[in-house]
Amino acid sequence: MTRIRILIVDDHPLFLEGIATVIAHAEDMELAGRATSGRQAVEEFKRVRPEVTLMDLRLPDMSGIAAVAAIRADFPDAKVIMLTTFEGDVEIQRALAAGVRAYLLKSAPLEELVQVIRKVHSGRKHLPPEVAENLVGHFDGDALSEREIEVLRRMAEGDRNRDIGECLEISEETVKVHIRHIMDKLGAKDRTQAVAIGIRRGVIHL
C-alpha cells in the first residue's frame, strides 16, 4: 500500500505528538517530517516533499499563511491543511487566497482530521460547516483597507487619535474619518467594540 506522506507544522509539542500518533495508527499514512516554525516548515517541505502538510495558523516566527505562500511559491501544487483554534473569517479568506486546500479547527475529532487528510490528498477541498457559515456571513464588501487596519491596530494598542495621526503622518480629522469607516464596516458602536470585533474576526492580533 502506498502511504500518504505527511508533514506536521506546529509549535506545541503535545499537539505535535498527538497528531503524529494519529498518523502512526492510520494504515495509509506516514509521518514524513515535522517542524515547529514557519521557516523550518519551508526547509522541511523542500527536504521531504510531503503529499499533505498540516500547518498551524499561528507560528512563533511567521504566520502559517506566510509559510504556505512561501512553500507554494516553489511548489504550487502543495496540498496544505490549515489547523487553527480560530474561526476569524478574515484569516480564512487569507488562508484560502494563499492556496490552502482545507481549514480545520483543532477542536475537531481526530477521526475527522484523518478523513480530511484523505480528502485533500485525493484533490478535494474542505471547510467545516461552522467555518463556511462564518465566511459566508461576512462576504458583503465590508473589508477594511490596509490603512483602516493600521488605524484599528493602533486603537487596540490604546493610542489616542492624535498619536495615531502622528504615527501614520495623517491629520487627526483623517483619523476620525477612518475610525467612523471602521466602525461602520464592523458594525461597532464604539472604539472598544470595534477592536473586539477586529480581534475576533482575525483582522488584527494583539
C-alpha positions as CSV (number, residue, x, y, z in Angstrom):
1,M,0.0,0.0,0.0
2,T,1.3,3.5,-0.9
3,R,1.1,5.7,2.1
4,I,0.2,9.4,2.2
5,R,3.4,11.2,3.4
6,I,2.6,14.0,5.8
7,L,4.5,17.0,7.2
8,I,3.2,18.4,10.5
9,V,3.9,22.0,11.4
10,D,3.0,23.2,15.0
11,D,4.9,24.8,17.8
12,H,3.0,22.9,20.6
13,P,4.9,19.7,21.4
14,L,1.8,17.9,22.9
15,F,-0.3,18.7,19.8
16,L,2.5,17.7,17.5
17,E,2.9,14.3,19.3
18,G,-0.8,13.8,19.3
19,I,-1.1,14.2,15.6
20,A,2.0,12.1,15.0
21,T,0.4,9.3,17.0
22,V,-2.9,9.5,15.0
23,I,-0.9,9.3,11.7
24,A,1.1,6.3,13.0
25,H,-2.1,4.4,13.6
26,A,-3.5,5.1,10.2
27,E,-2.5,2.3,7.8
28,D,-2.5,4.5,4.7
29,M,-0.4,7.4,6.2
30,E,3.2,8.0,7.4
31,L,4.9,10.9,9.0
32,A,7.4,12.4,6.6
33,G,8.6,15.2,8.8
34,R,7.8,17.8,11.4
35,A,8.6,21.5,12.0
36,T,7.9,23.9,14.8
37,S,8.3,27.2,12.9
38,G,7.4,28.7,9.6
39,R,11.0,28.9,8.3
40,Q,11.7,25.3,9.4
41,A,8.4,24.3,7.7
42,V,9.6,25.7,4.3
43,E,13.0,24.0,4.6
44,E,11.5,20.7,5.8
45,F,9.0,20.8,2.9
46,K,11.8,21.2,0.4
47,R,13.7,18.3,2.0
48,V,10.9,15.7,2.4
49,R,8.4,16.8,-0.3
50,P,5.3,15.6,1.6
51,E,2.0,14.9,-0.2
52,V,0.0,16.7,2.5
53,T,1.1,19.3,5.0
54,L,-0.7,20.1,8.3
55,M,0.1,23.8,9.0
56,D,-0.7,25.6,12.3
57,L,-2.0,29.1,11.6
58,R,0.0,30.7,14.4
59,L,3.7,30.1,14.5
60,P,6.4,31.8,16.5
61,D,8.3,33.4,13.6
62,M,5.6,34.0,10.9
63,S,2.0,33.2,10.3
64,G,1.1,29.8,8.8
65,I,-0.4,31.7,5.9
66,A,3.0,33.3,5.1
67,A,4.7,29.9,5.4
68,V,2.1,28.4,2.9
69,A,2.7,31.2,0.5
70,A,6.5,30.6,0.7
71,I,6.1,26.9,0.1
72,R,3.6,27.4,-2.8
73,A,6.0,29.9,-4.5
74,D,8.3,27.0,-5.3
75,F,5.7,24.1,-5.1
76,P,2.4,25.4,-6.5
77,D,0.8,22.0,-6.2
78,A,1.4,21.7,-2.5
79,K,-1.6,20.4,-0.6
80,V,-1.9,22.2,2.8
81,I,-4.5,21.8,5.6
82,M,-4.6,24.8,7.9
83,L,-5.1,23.9,11.6
84,T,-6.3,26.6,14.0
85,T,-8.3,27.3,17.1
86,F,-9.7,30.5,15.4
87,E,-12.8,30.9,13.2
88,G,-11.9,34.5,12.1
89,D,-13.4,35.0,8.7
90,V,-10.6,37.3,7.5
91,E,-7.9,34.8,8.3
92,I,-9.9,32.1,6.5
93,Q,-10.1,34.3,3.4
94,R,-6.3,34.9,3.6
95,A,-5.6,31.2,4.0
96,L,-7.8,30.3,1.0
97,A,-6.2,33.0,-1.1
98,A,-2.7,31.6,-0.2
99,G,-3.8,28.3,-1.7
100,V,-4.8,26.3,1.4
101,R,-6.9,23.2,0.4
102,A,-8.7,22.8,3.8
103,Y,-9.3,24.7,7.0
104,L,-9.8,22.6,10.2
105,L,-10.4,23.6,13.8
106,K,-8.1,22.0,16.4
107,S,-11.2,21.1,18.4
108,A,-12.3,18.7,15.6
109,P,-12.4,15.0,16.3
110,L,-9.2,13.2,15.3
111,E,-11.2,10.9,13.0
112,E,-12.3,14.0,11.1
113,L,-8.7,15.0,10.7
114,V,-7.8,11.6,9.2
115,Q,-10.8,11.9,6.8
116,V,-9.8,15.5,5.7
117,I,-6.2,14.3,5.0
118,R,-7.5,11.6,2.7
119,K,-10.0,14.1,1.1
120,V,-7.2,16.7,0.4
121,H,-4.8,14.0,-0.8
122,S,-7.4,13.0,-3.4
123,G,-7.6,16.5,-4.7
124,R,-10.7,17.8,-2.9
125,K,-11.1,20.8,-0.6
126,H,-12.7,21.0,2.9
127,L,-14.3,23.7,5.1
128,P,-16.1,22.8,8.3
129,P,-19.8,23.9,8.2
130,E,-19.3,26.4,11.1
131,V,-16.3,27.9,9.3
132,A,-18.1,28.1,6.0
133,E,-21.1,29.8,7.6
134,N,-18.8,32.3,9.3
135,L,-17.1,33.0,6.0
136,V,-20.4,33.5,4.0
137,G,-21.8,35.8,6.7
138,H,-19.1,38.3,6.0
139,F,-18.8,38.2,2.2
140,D,-20.6,41.6,2.0
141,G,-18.0,44.0,0.8
142,D,-17.1,45.2,4.3
143,A,-13.4,44.5,4.1
144,L,-11.2,47.1,5.8
145,S,-8.5,48.9,3.8
146,E,-4.8,48.5,4.8
147,R,-4.8,52.0,6.3
148,E,-8.0,51.2,8.3
149,I,-6.4,48.0,9.6
150,E,-3.4,50.0,10.7
151,V,-5.6,52.5,12.5
152,L,-7.5,49.7,14.2
153,R,-4.3,48.1,15.3
154,R,-3.2,51.4,16.9
155,M,-6.6,51.7,18.5
156,A,-6.1,48.2,20.0
157,E,-2.8,49.4,21.5
158,G,-4.6,52.3,23.2
159,D,-3.3,55.2,21.1
160,R,-5.3,58.4,21.0
161,N,-6.4,59.9,17.7
162,R,-3.6,62.5,17.9
163,D,-1.0,59.7,18.5
164,I,-2.4,57.6,15.6
165,G,-2.2,60.7,13.3
166,E,1.4,61.4,14.2
167,C,2.5,57.8,13.8
168,L,0.8,57.5,10.4
169,E,1.6,61.0,9.3
170,I,-2.1,62.0,8.7
171,S,-4.3,64.6,10.4
172,E,-6.4,64.0,13.4
173,E,-9.5,64.6,11.4
174,T,-8.5,62.0,8.8
175,V,-8.0,59.5,11.7
176,K,-11.6,60.3,12.9
177,V,-12.9,59.6,9.4
178,H,-11.0,56.3,9.3
179,I,-12.4,55.3,12.7
180,R,-16.0,56.1,11.5
181,H,-15.5,53.9,8.5
182,I,-14.0,51.1,10.6
183,M,-17.0,51.2,13.0
184,D,-19.5,51.2,10.1
185,K,-17.8,48.3,8.3
186,L,-17.5,46.2,11.5
187,G,-20.9,47.2,12.8
188,A,-19.4,48.5,16.1
189,K,-21.0,51.1,18.4
190,D,-17.7,52.4,19.8
191,R,-13.9,52.0,19.6
192,T,-13.8,49.2,22.2
193,Q,-16.3,47.1,20.3
194,A,-14.5,47.8,17.0
195,V,-11.3,46.4,18.5
196,A,-13.1,43.4,20.0
197,I,-14.7,42.6,16.7
198,G,-11.5,43.1,14.8
199,I,-9.7,40.6,17.0
200,R,-12.5,38.0,16.9
201,R,-12.6,38.2,13.1
202,G,-8.9,37.9,12.7
203,V,-8.5,41.4,11.2
204,I,-5.8,42.3,13.9
205,H,-3.9,40.3,16.5
206,L,-2.7,41.5,19.9
